[in-house]
Amino acid sequence: MSMEKVIIIGSGPAGHTAAIYAARAELTPLLFEGRIPGGQLMLTTEVENFPGFPGGAQGPEMMELFRKQSQRFGTRIVADDVVAVDFSVRPFLVKTADAEYHAESLIVSTGATAMWLDVPGEKKYGGRGVSACATCDGFFFKGKKIIVVGGGDSAMEEATFLTRFAESVTVIVRREELRASKIMQERARANSKILFVWNSEVKEIVGDGTRVTGVKLFDNKTNVMSELATDGVFVAIGHKPNTELFAGKLELDTKGYVVTQPHSTRTSVEGVFAAGDVADHYYRQAITAAGTGCMAAIDAERWLASRE
């Protein structure tokens, strides 16, 4: 059983930035990569809005650079999944399927996962017309006709943002009304580029083998199937924070995100810190995740120093 000063769970921009800062502070961090090494950027083909990459970068290529930088400063990376944690004991207990570890402090950076439609063609055209992040990919749809799937605040926000680039944005809504807040609804309805298709569900995303060309829609009132041509599909039915491991152990909000103290990465358990999308349902960007990773490492370092 190993004893660590700091264990980091998660290997996206937040986890690796925390590792870089912790390693440079000589805390010799141990980082668990988890189910999807590199987080959501592994599903992003082109990243153009991360400072320092003027020509853009492939998401997986960028995360490999993060990983190398973590290791350069002495971060030890374990490919295993963490299956259980116990914050009721000191030092904290972290378990994988095969081993147990103890940690004086812990940084949670397990991220969030976009919720998908789970229909034929969605995975095939991921990054080739199918996206779950307008801020990341909207730029690539200048002058195009695109679809946003969803009826909540995030869908209205994505649709409104996408009108900056697209010729038109068609919002596919499963019901005959929106779930979005009144102000978000009004903003979307007032935008002449946004059209609505009601009582409809995307049953398949179709393409030419290279790019998305359309969607198959099912009208749940008339039971009629139709096809709608489009250059892109943005899925905006929400994100799910990867916090199953921490239910009942850390304070979570109503949507399952880790609650942190204002202007801090401190959680409800002293010595446990949270960074990135696992605690952020608002910005959800690689650069903001990296920023909170830095904060978490500094918070952990100062907390450890205060106890010595």
N, C-alpha and C positions, 0 to 999 in steps of 0.2 A: 504494500500500500504506500503510495507516494504522498508527500506533504508539499503543497505548493503555496506560494505567496498569493498568486492570482491565477484563477482558471477563467478562460474565456470560452463561452459556448456560442458557436456561430462563426462563419467565415466569409461573410460579405464585407462590404466596405467598412462597416462599423466595427466588426470583430477584428479585422486586420489592422485598422488604424489604432484601435485600442492596444493591440499586440505590439505594434511598432513603438508606441509611446511607453508602454509598460516595460518593454525590453530595453529601451534606451535609459529607463530609470532603474535598470538592473533588478527588476522584479522577476526575471526569468519566467515569463508567462508560459502556460500550457494552454494551447488552443485546440478545441474539438471542432473539426470541420463540419460534422453533421451530415444530414441526408443529401443536401444539395450544396457541395462545396462551391463557394463563391456567390451563393445567394441568387437573387433575381437577375443580376447582371449576366449570369450564365445563359439566360434566355433572351438577352438583348443583342441583336446583331451589330448595331452601330451606336456608339456613344459619342455624341458630338458636343455635349454641354458640360463635360468635366474639365476644369481648368488644367492646363499643362499638356493637353493633347490637341493642338491646333488642327491637325488633320483628322481628328476623330480616332476612335479605336473600337475594335470588336470587344463586346462585353467579356467573353472568356479570356481574351488576350490581356485585357486590363486587370482582371482578377488574378491572372498568373503573375503579373508584375507586382501586385499587392502582396501576394504570397511570398514571392522571392524577397521582397523588402522586409517582410516580417521575419523570415528565416535568417536574413543577413545579420539582424541584430540579436539573434539567439532565441527567437520564439520556437518552441517545440510544438509541432503540429501532429495531432492524432486523428486518423481518418474515421475513428469509431463514432457511433451515435451515443449520446448521453441518454440513458433510459430512465434514470431517476435521480432526484436531488433531495437532500434532507437539510433544511435550514434551521431545524430545531436543535441541532448539535453544533458545538464549536470545537475544532474547525468544521466547516461545512463538509458534507459528504456528497460526492458526485460518483454515480455508478454508470458504467457501460455494461454491455452484455458479459464481458470477460474480466473486468477489473474494477477496483474501487480506488478513489482518489480523495484526498483531503485538501481543503483550500482555506486559507485565512480570509480571502476575499474572492468575489466572483462577479464576472461581468456577463450579463445576458444580452446576446446580440443575435438571437435566432430568427429575426426578420419577420416578414409577413408574406403570405402567398396570395397572389391574385386569384380570385374565384373565376373559374372558366365555365363555358357553356357545356363542355364535354359532348360536342357534336362532331360528326365526320368532317374532316378537312381542317379542323381547328389547329391540331398539332402539326399537320403537314404544312400549313401555310403560316405557322408561327414565325414572326420576323420577316415574312414575305407578303405582308398585307394584313396580317392579324396581330393586334397589339392590345395590351392592357394599360398602356401609359401614353396619354396624349402629349404630356410635357416632353417625354423622351422621343417620341416618333412623329409628332404632328408635322414637323418641318418637311418630312419626306413626302407629304401629300399635297404639295402646292398645286392648286388648280384642279384637284381631283374631286371625285364624288365619293363620299365615304359614309359609313354607317356607324352609329353608336348604339350598342345594345344595353338597355337599362332604363329605369324610371326614377331613380333616386337622385340625391344631391350630386353624387360623384358623376353620374351620367350627364346631368345638366351642365356641370362644371366642365367635363371633357368636351361635350358638344359645343359649348360656347367658346372654349379655347380653340377648338379645331377650326372654327369659322375664320380664324385669322389666316389660315392657309388654304382650306378647301374651297372648291367652287360651291359645294352644297353638303350639308350634313343631315342625314335622315336618321331620326331616333326611333328605334324599334322598341315598343312598349308592350309588355305581355298583357297588361290590363287596359281598361279604357280611361284610366286616369294616372297621373304621376304621383309617385310617393314623395317627390322632392319637396323641400320647404317652399313656402309661398314666394319668397324673394327669388329663389333659384328658378322656379317655374316661370315667373314673370319675365325674368331676364332672357330665358331661352325662347319663350313664346314671342317676345318682342324682336327677336333676331330674324331678319328676313331670310337668312341662309339656312335656318333650321326648319326641317319638316318633320312631322310625326306620323308614324304608322301604328295604329292602336290594335289591341287584342291579337297581337302577332308574336310568334316565336320563331327564332332561327333554328332550323332543323338540320341544316348542312351548309358548310362553306365550300364553295366551288371555285376552281381556278383552272389555269391552262397548263398546270404542271410547274410553272415558275412563280406566278403571282396570282393573287385573288382576283376573280372576275365577277363574282356575285354570291348571293346567298339564296337558299331555298327557305321560303317563309310559310308557316302554317297559321292560318287565321282560325283562332280557337272559338270564334263565334259561328263562322260559316262552315268550318272544317275543310276549307279549300286551301290547296297548296299552290304557291306561285313562286316565281323566281324574280329577284330584283338584282339588276346589275350594279356593281360597286367596285371601286378600286381598293377599298380597305375596310376592315371591320375592327372597331375598337370595342372591346368588352369592358363594360363598366358596371358590373353587378356587385362590386365590393371586394375588399381584401379581408383575409383572415389571418390574424397574428398567430405566429407559431408559439403558443403559450400553453399547450396542453400539459407540458411538463411542470408548469408552475401554478396550475390551478389549485387553490387552497393553501398555497405556500407563499405567494406574493399577492399584494393587492392588485386586482385587475379592474379595468373599467367595464361598463356594460357590454362593450364590443369585444372584450377579451384582451385589450392592450395593457401592458404593464404601466401602472401609475408611478410617475416619478415626481419628486418634490420640485416646486418651481425653481427655475434657473439652476437645475442640478440634474444629475443622473441617479441620485439616491432613490432607492425603492423603499417599500414598507419594512424591509428587513435590513437592519444595520450591517454594512459590509457587503451588501449585494447591490450592484449597479446595473442599469439597463441603457442600451444604446441602439440607435437605428430604428428601423421600421417596426420593431417589436413594441416600441413605446411611442411611435409617431404615426398617427393615421391622417395627418394633415399635409405634410410636405412630401414624404415618401420619395426622396431623391437620393442618389448615390452620394452626392456632395454633402447633404445634410446628415446622412447616416455616418459618413466619415467624420464630420465635425463632432457629433455626439460620441463617437468612438474615442476621439481625443479627450473629450470632457470626462468620459467614464474612467479612462486610464489615470487622468490627473486626480479625479475624485478618489479613486481607489488608492493611489499612491499616498495622497495626503491623509486619508483615513488610516492606512497602515502605519504611517509615520507617527500619527497622533497616539497610537496605541503602544508604541515602543517605549 
